């Protein structure tokens, strides 16, 4: 996991905790923004992971060019 991925995931989890706290103290209307930002970050994290796996499989599936003998 790259540093950027770890930061995105950590921020999303922190926003979830803040959202839960706001839900308990203020109500769902006060925590909606925090929870939606957390969901957006989780989607972004999943997108980055999926793209990394696809790029890794593309690199592995490409055949290596043969060296010409002179």
C-alpha atoms as one frame of an Amber mdcrd trajectory, in Angstrom:
protein
   0.000   0.000   0.000   1.366   3.369  -0.995   1.548   6.343   1.343  -1.252
   8.133  -0.529  -3.544   5.120  -0.153  -2.777   4.895   3.555  -3.543   8.593
   4.019  -6.845   8.340   2.119  -7.922   5.320   4.154  -6.878   6.936   7.450
  -8.732  10.141   6.652 -11.848   8.189   5.686 -11.782   6.253   8.952 -11.260
   9.458  10.957 -14.245  11.043   9.203 -16.355   7.988  10.023 -15.470   8.317
  13.710 -16.242  12.049  13.641 -19.510  11.334  11.842 -20.556   8.767  14.427
 -19.744  11.187  17.227 -21.741  13.944  15.541 -24.651  11.562  15.013 -24.744
  10.760  18.716 -24.425  14.374  19.880 -26.184  16.475  17.208 -28.091  14.071
  14.999 -27.854  12.747  11.481 -28.172  16.183   9.916 -25.019  17.349  11.682
 -23.007  14.326  10.641 -24.199  13.926   7.053 -21.333  15.919   5.514 -18.687
  13.957   7.425 -20.177  10.611   6.485 -20.552  11.537   2.804 -16.933  12.730
   2.622 -15.874   9.437   4.216 -17.867   7.450   1.647 -16.323   9.489  -1.172
 -12.817   8.820   0.144 -13.566   5.110   0.454 -14.741   5.028  -3.169 -11.570
   6.859  -4.213  -9.434   4.382  -2.224 -11.167   1.424  -3.879 -10.728   2.987
  -7.327  -6.992   3.463  -6.735  -6.624  -0.165  -5.537  -8.515  -1.512  -8.555
  -6.418   0.542 -10.972  -3.207  -0.617  -9.287  -4.224  -4.267  -9.631  -5.182
  -3.782 -13.289  -1.904  -2.025 -14.068   0.040  -4.787 -12.349  -1.772  -7.497
 -14.312  -1.286  -5.577 -17.592   2.441  -5.358 -17.000   2.687  -9.065 -16.181
   0.584 -10.197 -19.147   2.559  -8.341 -21.818   5.031 -10.632 -23.556   8.647
  -9.565 -23.409  10.208  -8.789 -26.779  12.777 -11.326 -27.947  16.303 -10.156
 -28.418  17.615 -10.417 -31.947  20.771 -12.370 -32.463  23.311 -10.644 -34.650
